[in-house]
Amino acid sequence: MSLKDKATLQLRKFDVGDKFSHLPFTKASVLVPLMVRDERLCVLFTVRSMKLTRSPGEVCFPGGRRDPADTDEIATALREAKEEVGLCAEQAEVICRLVPAIDKTHSMVTPVVAFIEDSFQAQPNPEEVSDVFYVPLEYFIRPSKYKIHQVQMLGKGIPVHFFEYDDPERNTTYKIWGLTAHFTVFLALAIFGEKPTFEIQYDLDNLIASSENSFMELYNITKNKL
């Protein structure tokens, strides 16, 4: 079985579908593009344009708020990926939707995982994206540069992963943190199923249940505070 097929089988166990779609929060989605490069699973990231007013220069996934014309979280993620990096829907093999998270604007963000070909040539929209790069997924299990910060969100301490990745192709160091790091760590846990070299908030033996419980706890705290 190929590396891609093995990863796909694992990820489909974690597909939440529309389980959380009914929750009455502002919806957003990100596309988490996976590919096989040099026999390794890699993830595509973007760097937000300095022209943007919100989080300029930060590393993220293609994504954004749901439009009225979007039929679901997948449609939002694919539309945003087309707008930001020129990825057409037919170039993405959507595998699953993972457990969402709540961002600092109290939007519910759903990660949509899709495989893309390693031959994909990104065409960044300069109004939104200044750079595109790739990181081996295993880095989010065994990083060489990692810190964790505790931030307060509505009175609850939330652990925030903070990775630094030295890209040998570009001779550039990228900082990956916040929700982007959160989603990528969970993706790596779901596929590899092994304990990382840093502390995580999940029970690896019950990853699905513990991730959903963690999300619902934060959702209920947020809902009660708003």
C-alpha positions as CSV (number, residue, x, y, z in Angstrom):
1,M,0.0,0.0,0.0
2,S,1.3,3.4,-0.9
3,L,2.2,6.1,1.6
4,K,-0.8,8.2,0.3
5,D,-3.2,5.3,0.6
6,K,-2.1,4.5,4.2
7,A,-2.5,8.1,5.2
8,T,-5.9,8.3,3.5
9,L,-7.2,5.2,5.4
10,Q,-6.0,6.7,8.7
11,L,-7.5,10.1,8.1
12,R,-10.9,8.7,7.1
13,K,-11.2,7.4,10.7
14,F,-11.1,11.0,11.9
15,D,-13.6,12.5,9.4
16,V,-16.2,14.4,11.4
17,G,-18.3,15.2,8.3
18,D,-21.0,17.7,9.2
19,K,-21.2,16.7,12.9
20,F,-20.4,20.2,14.1
21,S,-21.9,22.2,11.2
22,H,-25.1,23.0,13.1
23,L,-23.3,25.0,15.8
24,P,-24.4,28.6,15.6
25,F,-21.0,30.3,15.2
26,T,-19.6,32.2,12.3
27,K,-18.1,29.6,10.0
28,A,-14.7,29.5,8.4
29,S,-12.6,26.8,6.8
30,V,-8.9,26.1,5.9
31,L,-7.6,23.7,3.3
32,V,-4.8,21.5,4.6
33,P,-2.9,20.4,1.5
34,L,-1.0,17.2,1.8
35,M,1.4,15.7,-0.8
36,V,4.0,13.0,-1.1
37,R,7.4,14.5,-1.9
38,D,10.6,12.4,-2.0
39,E,8.6,9.6,-0.3
40,R,7.6,11.7,2.6
41,L,4.3,13.3,3.5
42,C,4.5,17.0,3.3
43,V,2.2,19.9,4.1
44,L,1.8,23.1,2.0
45,F,1.7,26.4,4.0
46,T,1.3,30.0,2.9
47,V,2.6,33.2,4.3
48,R,0.0,36.0,4.6
49,S,0.7,39.1,2.5
50,M,2.0,42.2,4.4
51,K,-0.8,44.1,2.6
52,L,-3.4,42.4,4.8
53,T,-4.6,44.2,7.9
54,R,-5.2,40.9,9.9
55,S,-2.1,38.8,10.8
56,P,0.2,40.1,8.0
57,G,3.3,37.9,7.5
58,E,2.0,35.0,9.5
59,V,2.1,31.4,8.3
60,C,-1.3,29.8,7.7
61,F,-3.3,27.5,5.4
62,P,-5.4,28.8,2.5
63,G,-8.8,29.6,4.0
64,G,-11.3,32.1,5.2
65,R,-14.9,32.9,6.1
66,R,-17.8,31.0,4.6
67,D,-19.6,32.8,1.8
68,P,-23.4,32.5,1.4
69,A,-22.9,30.6,-1.8
70,D,-20.7,28.0,-0.2
71,T,-22.6,24.7,0.3
72,D,-20.4,23.5,3.2
73,E,-17.0,23.7,4.9
74,I,-15.4,21.9,2.0
75,A,-16.7,24.4,-0.6
76,T,-15.3,27.2,1.5
77,A,-11.9,25.7,1.8
78,L,-11.6,24.9,-2.0
79,R,-12.8,28.3,-3.0
80,E,-10.3,30.0,-0.8
81,A,-7.5,27.8,-2.0
82,K,-8.3,28.7,-5.6
83,E,-8.4,32.4,-4.7
84,E,-5.1,32.3,-2.7
85,V,-2.8,29.9,-4.4
86,G,-4.5,29.0,-7.7
87,L,-5.5,25.4,-6.7
88,C,-8.4,24.2,-8.7
89,A,-11.0,22.0,-7.1
90,E,-10.2,19.1,-9.5
91,Q,-6.6,19.3,-8.4
92,A,-7.5,18.5,-4.8
93,E,-8.6,15.0,-3.6
94,V,-10.6,15.9,-0.4
95,I,-10.1,13.2,2.3
96,C,-11.8,14.5,5.4
97,R,-12.9,17.2,7.7
98,L,-11.2,17.2,11.0
99,V,-12.4,18.5,14.4
100,P,-12.8,22.3,14.2
101,A,-11.4,24.9,16.5
102,I,-12.4,28.4,17.6
103,D,-10.2,31.3,16.7
104,K,-9.6,34.6,18.4
105,T,-12.6,36.2,16.6
106,H,-14.8,33.4,18.0
107,S,-15.3,31.9,14.5
108,M,-15.5,28.1,14.2
109,V,-12.7,27.0,11.8
110,T,-12.9,23.6,10.1
111,P,-9.8,22.0,8.6
112,V,-10.4,20.2,5.4
113,V,-7.6,17.8,4.4
114,A,-6.9,17.1,0.8
115,F,-4.1,15.4,-1.2
116,I,-2.6,17.4,-4.1
117,E,0.0,16.3,-6.6
118,D,3.6,17.0,-5.9
119,S,3.8,18.6,-9.3
120,F,1.3,21.4,-8.3
121,Q,2.7,24.8,-9.0
122,A,1.3,27.4,-6.7
123,Q,0.3,30.7,-8.1
124,P,0.1,33.0,-5.0
125,N,-2.4,35.9,-5.2
126,P,0.0,38.8,-4.1
127,E,-2.9,40.6,-2.4
128,E,-3.3,37.7,0.0
129,V,-0.2,35.5,-0.1
130,S,3.5,36.5,-0.1
131,D,5.0,33.0,-0.1
132,V,4.3,29.2,-0.3
133,F,6.4,26.5,1.3
134,Y,6.4,22.9,2.3
135,V,7.3,21.1,5.5
136,P,7.5,17.3,6.1
137,L,4.6,16.3,8.3
138,E,6.9,14.3,10.6
139,Y,8.4,17.6,11.8
140,F,5.2,18.1,13.8
141,I,6.0,15.0,15.8
142,R,9.7,15.4,16.1
143,P,10.6,19.1,15.7
144,S,14.1,20.5,16.2
145,K,12.8,23.9,17.3
146,Y,9.7,24.0,19.4
147,K,8.2,25.9,22.3
148,I,4.8,25.9,24.0
149,H,3.0,28.9,25.3
150,Q,-0.1,29.1,27.5
151,V,-2.6,31.8,26.5
152,Q,-5.8,32.8,28.2
153,M,-8.9,32.5,26.2
154,L,-12.2,33.4,28.0
155,G,-10.6,32.5,31.3
156,K,-9.3,29.1,30.1
157,G,-5.6,28.4,29.7
158,I,-4.9,27.1,26.1
159,P,-1.6,25.6,25.1
160,V,-0.3,27.1,21.9
161,H,2.3,25.2,19.9
162,F,5.2,27.3,18.4
163,F,7.4,25.7,15.8
164,E,10.4,27.1,13.9
165,Y,11.3,25.4,10.6
166,D,14.5,26.0,8.8
167,D,13.7,25.5,5.1
168,P,16.8,24.1,3.4
169,E,15.4,24.9,-0.1
170,R,14.8,28.5,0.6
171,N,17.4,29.1,3.4
172,T,14.6,30.7,5.3
173,T,13.2,30.1,8.8
174,Y,9.4,30.0,9.1
175,K,7.4,30.3,12.4
176,I,4.3,28.1,12.5
177,W,2.1,28.6,15.5
178,G,-1.5,29.1,16.7
179,L,-4.4,27.4,15.0
180,T,-2.2,26.5,12.0
181,A,0.2,24.5,14.3
182,H,-2.8,23.1,16.2
183,F,-4.3,21.6,13.1
184,T,-1.0,20.3,11.8
185,V,-0.1,18.6,15.0
186,F,-3.5,16.9,15.1
187,L,-3.0,15.8,11.5
188,A,0.3,14.3,12.3
189,L,-1.1,12.5,15.3
190,A,-4.0,11.1,13.3
191,I,-1.7,9.8,10.5
192,F,1.3,8.6,12.5
193,G,-0.4,7.6,15.8
194,E,2.8,8.1,17.8
195,K,3.6,10.2,20.8
196,P,5.4,13.4,19.9
197,T,8.5,14.7,21.6
198,F,6.4,17.4,23.3
199,E,3.3,17.4,25.5
200,I,-0.1,17.4,23.9
201,Q,-3.6,17.9,25.3
202,Y,-5.0,14.7,23.9
203,D,-5.2,11.1,25.0
204,L,-3.5,9.3,22.2
205,D,-5.3,6.1,23.0
206,N,-8.6,7.9,22.5
207,L,-7.6,10.6,20.1
208,I,-11.0,11.1,18.4
209,A,-13.0,11.3,21.6
210,S,-10.5,13.5,23.5
211,S,-10.2,15.9,20.6
212,E,-14.0,16.3,20.2
213,N,-14.4,16.7,24.0
214,S,-11.7,19.4,24.1
215,F,-13.4,21.3,21.3
216,M,-16.8,21.1,22.9
217,E,-15.4,22.3,26.2
218,L,-14.0,25.4,24.5
219,Y,-17.2,25.8,22.4
220,N,-19.4,25.8,25.6
221,I,-17.1,28.2,27.4
222,T,-17.1,30.6,24.4
223,K,-20.9,30.3,23.9
224,N,-21.5,31.1,27.6
225,K,-19.2,34.1,27.6
226,L,-20.6,35.8,24.5
